[in-house]
Amino acid sequence: MNAMKKLITLSFIAMLFIGCGKINTPNADAEKIFGKWRFVSSSGGFAGTGNTSYSSNDLYEYKENGTFSHYEGNQLIDQSSFSLQLGPSIFSQTDQLLIHYGGISPQLSQSFVIHQDTLFLSEEVYDGFQYVFVKQ
């Protein structure tokens, strides 16, 4: 009976470590994405007017365990997994940092650049949106 309790306890501890793990990042710059980001502006899209469904209340959060959350104020709007890779962008032939999202849309990916406390996201599709966020 004691052996069974130890096995269950060890299994539970192992699951905690696996569930709290950090996702793989291609380089140190990619790790700057972790944290909360407040929406500032958007541009692009088919009409060129940006994504008008966002406001200064929108917040993106990227966690080290690979969880992405989109909040409007305190309300959770969307949540999915994400991964980070280095690969070619449709906008250039050079490798860029890319975010690939899980549950939202399997095809959705964004290239990103972080300059000081500002995050620039670009949807990896033609006529896609570009977003600007500031670190919280």
PEPE-V527965 format. One record per helix or strand. SS is the DSSP state (H for helix, E for strand). FROM is the first residue (numbers start at 1). TO is the last residue. If there is no record, write none. Layout:
BEGIN
SS	FROM	TO
SS	FROM	TO
END
This chain:
BEGIN
H	2	19
H	28	33
E	35	44
E	49	49
E	58	62
E	67	72
E	75	88
E	95	101
E	109	115
E	118	123
E	129	135
END
